[in-house]
Amino acid sequence: MEALRRSVAVQATVRRDGKNVSLPIDRLVPGDIVELIAGDLVPADSRLLESRDLFVNQSLLTGEPYPAEKLAGDAATGAENPAGASNAVFAGTSVISGTATIVICRTGGKTALGNLATSLAEKPPATAFALGIHRFGMLIMRFTVLMVLFVLVVNISFHRPLLESLMFRAGARRRADARTAADDRDVTLARAAMELSKRKVIVKRLSAIHDLGAMNVLCTDKTGTLTEATIKLVRAIDGRGAESQRAYTYAYVNSQFESGMKSPLDDAILAAHPFDMKDWKKIDEVPFDFERRRISVLVEHEAKRRLIVKGAPEDLLRLSGRYEDASGAEQPLDAETRKAFEATLDALGAQGFRALGIATHLEDESHATAAISDENDLVSPVSPFSLILRKPAPGRRSRPWRLRAFP
């Protein structure tokens, strides 16, 4: 059995004696140098020595469905949240794309995942229901002891046989046992579980029924629980809320040519209204990162080169100096227009939509590379892309659950 377990154990590529060897992850120790590629599981909490286009799925630790970008370096961004440190990877996470070289720092129970497993194994604190049952049991116990002593004293005072008095005492003690009340409790809770099952509620722990009934406020994680965990494109609009086909075209081109890890937002854009891109040509791109919160693609179309920037709408609005009106003409983005666009974004957020901004910038024909410095003086359709997370199921009258957030 041990040999069989070894044959299916997760392996890691480790540098030993100057060459790379494959070893089970339980044989790794702090200080080992490990190579990671797309599809690998991170074997232990480690720091990055080298990385190239590295994106890691950390949903096991953070619950966030979007991949996290990791960069080698001494200074880490997001260090206030241990799992968010940009220069570290953690046991139990998986590599989505890119390659990396890591040095192992913590293994086994000392990892973030190990600490999580330890906390889950601890006995949960007693609920109000459990404490109430315990107090009721102690009340029954005290009453039983007093009653038995009283009956014993009365029998002795009437000169009843001592053996019969003791047997009567034992019978009375058994009839008043708190376990009888526990049986009644379980039957009652089981009946409640059956009633809840008719409303498509699964009860895993009977005592939770009392906790549910005693709640005033219920807070729950939404993603994938109360929604379908899918993102759909609803519409593409300009800064004033009017439909904008150009905004969708720019977003589609950007998402199609993006070479990094495509997010669910990109999938929603590409699946909405596909069109022929044979006249478009990619020149270069500036990859997405979570500090800039945007990605830029330099493309050529009809002998013109254009930088298309996609990202957080409030950031693109800040970087924009002009905008396209309904006829496609460029107009200066003055303070009044900027406030109108900000009001559109606020209204989308109040309705629970997730918005994605699109902006462009024409470049010279000789411009062959894209850089972060090019992301300024943008022309903004300020196309907030309105993306709703869930639509109501057919026949349901309840309002859809929505997320009010921006990337």
ChimeraX attribute file (.defattr): number of C-alpha atoms within 10 A of each C-alpha:
attribute: neighborCount
match mode: 1-to-1
recipient: residues
	/A:1	6
	/A:2	6
	/A:3	8
	/A:4	8
	/A:5	9
	/A:6	11
	/A:7	11
	/A:8	9
	/A:9	13
	/A:10	15
	/A:11	18
	/A:12	22
	/A:13	19
	/A:14	23
	/A:15	15
	/A:16	13
	/A:17	7
	/A:18	7
	/A:19	8
	/A:20	14
	/A:21	13
	/A:22	13
	/A:23	16
	/A:24	16
	/A:25	19
	/A:26	14
	/A:27	9
	/A:28	19
	/A:29	15
	/A:30	13
	/A:31	12
	/A:32	14
	/A:33	20
	/A:34	25
	/A:35	17
	/A:36	22
	/A:37	18
	/A:38	15
	/A:39	13
	/A:40	19
	/A:41	21
	/A:42	23
	/A:43	27
	/A:44	29
	/A:45	24
	/A:46	25
	/A:47	23
	/A:48	21
	/A:49	17
	/A:50	17
	/A:51	18
	/A:52	14
	/A:53	16
	/A:54	23
	/A:55	23
	/A:56	23
	/A:57	22
	/A:58	23
	/A:59	16
	/A:60	13
	/A:61	17
	/A:62	12
	/A:63	11
	/A:64	12
	/A:65	15
	/A:66	16
	/A:67	19
	/A:68	22
	/A:69	21
	/A:70	26
	/A:71	25
	/A:72	19
	/A:73	15
	/A:74	11
	/A:75	11
	/A:76	15
	/A:77	16
	/A:78	13
	/A:79	13
	/A:80	9
	/A:81	9
	/A:82	14
	/A:83	18
	/A:84	20
	/A:85	20
	/A:86	22
	/A:87	23
	/A:88	23
	/A:89	29
	/A:90	27
	/A:91	22
	/A:92	19
	/A:93	20
	/A:94	23
	/A:95	22
	/A:96	21
	/A:97	21
	/A:98	19
	/A:99	18
	/A:100	22
	/A:101	19
	/A:102	25
	/A:103	22
	/A:104	24
	/A:105	17
	/A:106	21
	/A:107	22
	/A:108	17
	/A:109	12
	/A:110	14
	/A:111	19
	/A:112	20
	/A:113	20
	/A:114	17
	/A:115	13
	/A:116	13
	/A:117	12
	/A:118	12
	/A:119	11
	/A:120	10
	/A:121	9
	/A:122	8
	/A:123	7
	/A:124	8
	/A:125	7
	/A:126	9
	/A:127	13
	/A:128	13
	/A:129	15
	/A:130	15
	/A:131	11
	/A:132	12
	/A:133	16
	/A:134	13
	/A:135	12
	/A:136	13
	/A:137	17
	/A:138	13
	/A:139	12
	/A:140	16
	/A:141	16
	/A:142	10
	/A:143	13
	/A:144	20
	/A:145	14
	/A:146	12
	/A:147	16
	/A:148	19
	/A:149	12
	/A:150	12
	/A:151	16
	/A:152	18
	/A:153	13
	/A:154	13
	/A:155	17
	/A:156	12
	/A:157	9
	/A:158	8
	/A:159	10
	/A:160	12
	/A:161	10
	/A:162	12
	/A:163	9
	/A:164	12
	/A:165	19
	/A:166	15
	/A:167	11
	/A:168	16
	/A:169	19
	/A:170	12
	/A:171	13
	/A:172	16
	/A:173	17
	/A:174	13
	/A:175	11
	/A:176	16
	/A:177	15
	/A:178	19
	/A:179	12
	/A:180	11
	/A:181	15
	/A:182	13
	/A:183	11
	/A:184	11
	/A:185	15
	/A:186	13
	/A:187	12
	/A:188	12
	/A:189	18
	/A:190	16
	/A:191	12
	/A:192	15
	/A:193	19
	/A:194	14
	/A:195	12
	/A:196	14
	/A:197	12
	/A:198	9
	/A:199	8
	/A:200	9
	/A:201	11
	/A:202	11
	/A:203	15
	/A:204	9
	/A:205	9
	/A:206	15
	/A:207	17
	/A:208	16
	/A:209	17
	/A:210	15
	/A:211	13
	/A:212	11
	/A:213	8
	/A:214	11
	/A:215	8
	/A:216	6
	/A:217	6
	/A:218	6
	/A:219	5
	/A:220	7
	/A:221	8
	/A:222	13
	/A:223	17
	/A:224	10
	/A:225	9
	/A:226	13
	/A:227	16
	/A:228	14
	/A:229	13
	/A:230	14
	/A:231	18
	/A:232	18
	/A:233	20
	/A:234	15
	/A:235	20
	/A:236	27
	/A:237	22
	/A:238	26
	/A:239	26
	/A:240	18
	/A:241	18
	/A:242	12
	/A:243	15
	/A:244	19
	/A:245	14
	/A:246	17
	/A:247	23
	/A:248	24
	/A:249	18
	/A:250	22
	/A:251	25
	/A:252	23
	/A:253	20
	/A:254	26
	/A:255	23
	/A:256	18
	/A:257	18
	/A:258	20
	/A:259	14
	/A:260	17
	/A:261	18
	/A:262	14
	/A:263	12
	/A:264	15
	/A:265	20
	/A:266	18
	/A:267	16
	/A:268	18
	/A:269	26
	/A:270	19
	/A:271	11
	/A:272	14
	/A:273	11
	/A:274	11
	/A:275	10
	/A:276	6
	/A:277	12
	/A:278	7
	/A:279	9
	/A:280	15
	/A:281	15
	/A:282	17
	/A:283	17
	/A:284	20
	/A:285	23
	/A:286	21
	/A:287	18
	/A:288	20
	/A:289	13
	/A:290	13
	/A:291	8
	/A:292	12
	/A:293	14
	/A:294	22
	/A:295	22
	/A:296	27
	/A:297	27
	/A:298	26
	/A:299	23
	/A:300	18
	/A:301	13
	/A:302	8
	/A:303	9
	/A:304	11
	/A:305	22
	/A:306	21
	/A:307	26
	/A:308	24
	/A:309	28
	/A:310	25
	/A:311	22
	/A:312	19
	/A:313	26
	/A:314	18
	/A:315	14
	/A:316	26
	/A:317	26
	/A:318	12
	/A:319	16
	/A:320	22
	/A:321	18
	/A:322	24
	/A:323	25
	/A:324	19
	/A:325	14
	/A:326	12
	/A:327	6
	/A:328	10
	/A:329	9
	/A:330	15
	/A:331	14
	/A:332	13
	/A:333	18
	/A:334	11
	/A:335	9
	/A:336	9
	/A:337	16
	/A:338	20
	/A:339	13
	/A:340	14
	/A:341	24
	/A:342	18
	/A:343	14
	/A:344	19
	/A:345	26
	/A:346	13
	/A:347	13
	/A:348	20
	/A:349	18
	/A:350	12
	/A:351	12
	/A:352	19
	/A:353	23
	/A:354	23
	/A:355	25
	/A:356	24
	/A:357	30
	/A:358	32
	/A:359	30
	/A:360	27
	/A:361	19
	/A:362	16
	/A:363	17
	/A:364	9
	/A:365	11
	/A:366	7
	/A:367	13
	/A:368	12
	/A:369	12
	/A:370	19
	/A:371	14
	/A:372	12
	/A:373	6
	/A:374	15
	/A:375	21
	/A:376	16
	/A:377	16
	/A:378	24
	/A:379	25
	/A:380	29
	/A:381	30
	/A:382	34
	/A:383	32
	/A:384	30
	/A:385	26
	/A:386	21
	/A:387	23
	/A:388	22
	/A:389	22
	/A:390	18
	/A:391	15
	/A:392	13
	/A:393	10
	/A:394	6
	/A:395	6
	/A:396	8
	/A:397	8
	/A:398	8
	/A:399	10
	/A:400	16
	/A:401	17
	/A:402	20
	/A:403	19
	/A:404	15
	/A:405	12
	/A:406	15
	/A:407	14
